Amino acid sequence: MLLTFVAALAACAGGAIAGLIVDVMTDKSHPKGRRLVMLLAALVVFAGVQAVAQTHSPPESDTPSQGAAPTTEPASTTPPATPTSAPTPTPAPPTTEPSPVMATSLLDLPAVDEDTSSSIDLDDPGTLEIDGTTYGRALVYQCSLYCDGPSPQVREVTLGRKFSRFTATAAVLDTSTGRHRIDITLDGHPPKTFAVAPGSPASINVSVAGVSRLRIQLYAPGKLKSPLQAGADAAGGNNGGGLPGIALGDPTLLP
């Protein structure tokens, strides 16, 4: 379409130039008119040729030629960032749980002695039978002709506030007589008193929750004999009197 327009324009210009040429050629008074006409004709032809050449020239392309090497960006010299890992948590030290408290015999706890003779006449003979009942362990207060220590005999232990109850059976030995007394004291409070006689045992069940010290006092049924009196009674065939003979059967601390 553009080529047609250029051709028409060239035709018009050529017609105008031709007319001018005729006028110049007719007017003989202008000797340089021919040169002017020829120059204008050359300019018109040159303009037409340039227009045609631009119309048929291929459009410019941004694509580089095959011989040109593609431009590449320079490699980055910055080292890649090293990922930071979260610090490893320090494991907590293992917790040591306290050993569970088990039922414990009173006879297995260390005794607290107030003086050298406080429990000199106490014994743990092992298995003991009283009035037809067998006890696996027993704390016994017994003398033969006379006692080496005073009455009452004392057994005191430290509980460490670990136990809840103290249980036992108080009974007079089958070989003894008289009414016996037992006092149980917890941390210095007024004692709990139990009385037993032959054939009449006493069941002991005392709360010891939060208690630090347990104190047991075992009393003889009467005034104790002196060694001289015991010898005189033995010579006369009389061995009775105030000799003790009482036991705590299976004294146990419960958790």
C-alpha positions as CSV (number, residue, x, y, z in Angstrom):
1,M,0.0,0.0,0.0
2,L,2.8,2.3,0.9
3,L,4.6,1.4,-2.4
4,T,1.5,2.5,-4.4
5,F,1.4,5.8,-2.5
6,V,5.1,6.5,-3.2
7,A,4.6,5.6,-6.9
8,A,1.7,8.0,-7.2
9,L,3.7,10.7,-5.4
10,A,6.6,10.2,-7.8
11,A,4.2,10.4,-10.8
12,C,2.8,13.7,-9.6
13,A,6.3,15.0,-8.9
14,G,7.4,13.8,-12.3
15,G,4.5,15.6,-14.0
16,A,5.3,18.8,-12.2
17,I,8.9,18.5,-13.1
18,A,8.0,17.8,-16.7
19,G,5.8,20.9,-16.9
20,L,8.6,22.9,-15.4
21,I,11.0,21.5,-17.9
22,V,8.7,22.5,-20.8
23,D,8.5,26.0,-19.5
24,V,12.2,26.3,-19.0
25,M,12.8,24.9,-22.4
26,T,10.4,27.3,-24.0
27,D,11.9,30.3,-22.2
28,K,15.3,30.7,-23.9
29,S,16.2,33.6,-21.6
30,H,17.1,31.3,-18.8
31,P,20.3,29.5,-19.7
32,K,20.6,27.7,-16.3
33,G,17.0,26.5,-16.3
34,R,18.0,23.1,-17.8
35,R,20.4,22.4,-14.9
36,L,17.9,23.3,-12.3
37,V,15.3,21.0,-13.9
38,M,17.7,18.1,-14.1
39,L,18.7,18.6,-10.4
40,L,15.1,18.6,-9.3
41,A,14.4,15.5,-11.3
42,A,17.4,13.7,-9.8
43,L,16.2,14.6,-6.2
44,V,12.7,13.3,-6.9
45,V,14.1,10.1,-8.3
46,F,16.5,9.6,-5.3
47,A,13.6,10.2,-2.8
48,G,11.5,7.6,-4.5
49,V,14.3,5.1,-4.5
50,Q,14.9,5.6,-0.8
51,A,11.2,5.2,0.1
52,V,11.0,2.0,-1.9
53,A,14.2,0.7,-0.2
54,Q,12.9,1.4,3.3
55,T,9.6,-0.2,2.5
56,H,11.2,-3.6,1.6
57,S,14.0,-3.6,4.2
58,P,13.5,-6.3,7.0
59,P,12.6,-5.0,10.5
60,E,15.3,-4.7,13.1
61,S,15.4,-7.6,15.6
62,D,16.6,-7.6,19.1
63,T,17.7,-11.2,18.7
64,P,21.5,-11.4,18.5
65,S,23.1,-12.9,15.4
66,Q,24.3,-16.4,15.4
67,G,27.9,-15.4,15.6
68,A,27.4,-13.2,18.7
69,A,27.9,-15.0,22.1
70,P,25.0,-14.6,24.5
71,T,25.7,-12.2,27.4
72,T,25.8,-14.0,30.7
73,E,25.7,-12.4,34.1
74,P,28.8,-12.8,36.2
75,A,28.7,-15.5,38.8
76,S,28.1,-14.3,42.3
77,T,31.1,-14.4,44.6
78,T,29.0,-14.2,47.8
79,P,29.1,-17.7,49.6
80,P,25.7,-19.3,50.2
81,A,24.3,-18.6,53.7
82,T,24.9,-21.5,56.0
83,P,21.6,-22.5,57.7
84,T,21.7,-22.1,61.4
85,S,20.4,-25.0,63.4
86,A,18.7,-24.7,66.7
87,P,20.9,-25.4,69.7
88,T,20.5,-28.9,71.0
89,P,18.7,-28.8,74.3
90,T,20.5,-30.1,77.3
91,P,18.6,-33.1,78.7
92,A,17.3,-32.7,82.2
93,P,19.1,-34.8,84.8
94,P,17.1,-37.9,85.7
95,T,15.0,-37.6,88.8
96,T,15.5,-40.1,91.5
97,E,12.3,-41.2,93.0
98,P,12.4,-42.1,96.7
99,S,12.2,-45.7,97.6
100,P,8.7,-46.8,98.5
101,V,8.1,-47.3,102.2
102,M,7.3,-50.9,103.2
103,A,5.8,-52.4,106.3
104,T,8.6,-52.6,108.8
105,S,9.0,-54.4,112.1
106,L,9.6,-52.2,115.1
107,L,12.5,-54.6,115.9
108,D,14.3,-53.7,112.7
109,L,14.5,-50.0,113.5
110,P,17.5,-48.7,115.4
111,A,16.8,-48.2,119.1
112,V,17.5,-44.9,120.9
113,D,18.9,-45.6,124.3
114,E,18.4,-43.1,127.1
115,D,20.8,-44.9,129.4
116,T,22.7,-48.2,129.6
117,S,19.9,-50.0,131.4
118,S,16.8,-48.7,129.7
119,S,16.3,-51.9,127.7
120,I,18.6,-54.4,129.4
121,D,15.8,-56.8,130.2
122,L,14.2,-56.7,126.7
123,D,14.6,-59.5,124.3
124,D,13.6,-60.6,120.8
125,P,13.3,-64.4,121.0
126,G,11.9,-64.8,117.5
127,T,8.8,-67.0,117.0
128,L,6.6,-67.0,120.2
129,E,3.3,-68.6,121.1
130,I,1.1,-66.9,123.7
131,D,-2.3,-68.4,124.6
132,G,-2.5,-70.5,121.5
133,T,-1.5,-67.6,119.1
134,T,1.9,-67.7,117.3
135,Y,3.7,-64.5,116.6
136,G,6.5,-64.4,114.1
137,R,8.5,-61.8,116.1
138,A,8.0,-60.3,119.6
139,L,9.5,-57.8,122.0
140,V,9.6,-59.5,125.4
141,Y,10.1,-58.1,128.9
142,Q,11.0,-61.1,131.1
143,C,13.3,-61.8,134.1
144,S,14.3,-65.1,135.8
145,L,14.9,-64.7,139.6
146,Y,15.4,-60.9,139.5
147,C,15.7,-58.2,136.8
148,D,18.9,-56.5,135.9
149,G,17.2,-53.2,135.0
150,P,14.5,-51.0,136.4
151,S,10.8,-50.9,135.6
152,P,9.6,-49.8,133.1
153,Q,11.9,-51.0,130.3
154,V,12.0,-48.6,127.3
155,R,12.3,-49.1,123.6
156,E,12.4,-45.8,121.6
157,V,12.8,-45.7,117.8
158,T,13.0,-43.0,115.1
159,L,10.2,-43.2,112.5
160,G,11.4,-40.3,110.3
161,R,7.7,-39.4,109.6
162,K,7.5,-42.2,107.1
163,F,4.8,-44.4,108.5
164,S,1.1,-44.1,109.1
165,R,0.2,-46.7,111.8
166,F,1.7,-48.8,114.5
167,T,0.1,-52.2,115.2
168,A,0.9,-54.9,117.7
169,T,-0.7,-57.3,120.2
170,A,0.2,-57.0,123.9
171,A,-0.1,-60.2,125.9
172,V,1.1,-61.8,129.2
173,L,3.3,-64.8,128.7
174,D,1.9,-68.2,129.4
175,T,4.5,-68.6,132.2
176,S,3.8,-65.3,133.9
177,T,1.1,-63.8,136.0
178,G,-0.1,-60.4,137.2
179,R,-1.6,-57.4,135.4
180,H,0.8,-55.5,133.2
181,R,0.8,-52.0,131.8
182,I,2.2,-50.6,128.5
183,D,2.5,-46.9,127.6
184,I,3.0,-45.6,124.0
185,T,4.3,-42.0,123.6
186,L,4.4,-40.2,120.3
187,D,6.8,-37.2,120.1
188,G,6.5,-36.4,123.8
189,H,2.7,-36.2,123.9
190,P,0.8,-37.7,126.7
191,P,1.1,-41.5,126.5
192,K,-1.6,-43.9,125.3
193,T,-1.9,-46.6,128.0
194,F,-2.9,-50.3,127.5
195,A,-3.5,-52.9,130.3
196,V,-3.3,-56.7,129.8
197,A,-3.7,-59.7,132.0
198,P,-3.2,-63.5,131.5
199,G,-5.7,-64.6,128.8
200,S,-6.8,-61.0,128.0
201,P,-4.4,-59.6,125.3
202,A,-4.8,-56.0,124.0
203,S,-4.8,-55.1,120.3
204,I,-2.7,-51.9,119.6
205,N,-3.5,-49.8,116.5
206,V,-2.1,-46.3,116.8
207,S,-1.8,-43.6,114.1
208,V,1.8,-42.4,113.7
209,A,1.3,-40.2,110.7
210,G,3.9,-37.4,110.8
211,V,5.5,-38.8,114.0
212,S,9.2,-38.6,114.4
213,R,9.8,-40.6,117.7
214,L,7.9,-43.6,119.0
215,R,8.5,-44.6,122.7
216,I,7.3,-47.8,124.3
217,Q,7.4,-48.4,128.1
218,L,6.8,-51.9,129.5
219,Y,6.0,-52.1,133.2
220,A,6.4,-55.0,135.6
221,P,3.2,-56.1,137.5
222,G,4.7,-55.0,140.9
223,K,7.7,-54.0,142.8
224,L,10.8,-55.7,141.4
225,K,12.8,-58.0,143.7
226,S,16.3,-57.4,144.8
227,P,18.8,-60.1,144.2
228,L,18.8,-60.9,148.0
229,Q,15.0,-61.1,148.1
230,A,15.0,-63.3,145.0
231,G,17.5,-65.7,146.6
232,A,15.4,-65.9,149.8
233,D,12.2,-66.6,147.8
234,A,14.0,-69.2,145.7
235,A,15.2,-71.0,148.9
236,G,11.6,-71.0,150.3
237,G,10.2,-72.2,147.0
238,N,8.4,-69.0,146.2
239,N,9.4,-67.6,142.9
240,G,6.3,-65.4,142.2
241,G,5.9,-61.8,143.1
242,G,6.6,-58.9,140.8
243,L,8.6,-60.5,138.1
244,P,7.5,-59.2,134.6
245,G,6.4,-61.5,131.7
246,I,4.8,-59.5,128.9
247,A,5.3,-59.4,125.1
248,L,4.5,-57.2,122.1
249,G,3.6,-59.7,119.4
250,D,4.4,-58.7,115.8
251,P,5.1,-54.9,116.4
252,T,4.8,-53.4,112.9
253,L,5.0,-49.9,111.3
254,L,2.7,-49.6,108.3
255,P,3.3,-47.1,105.4
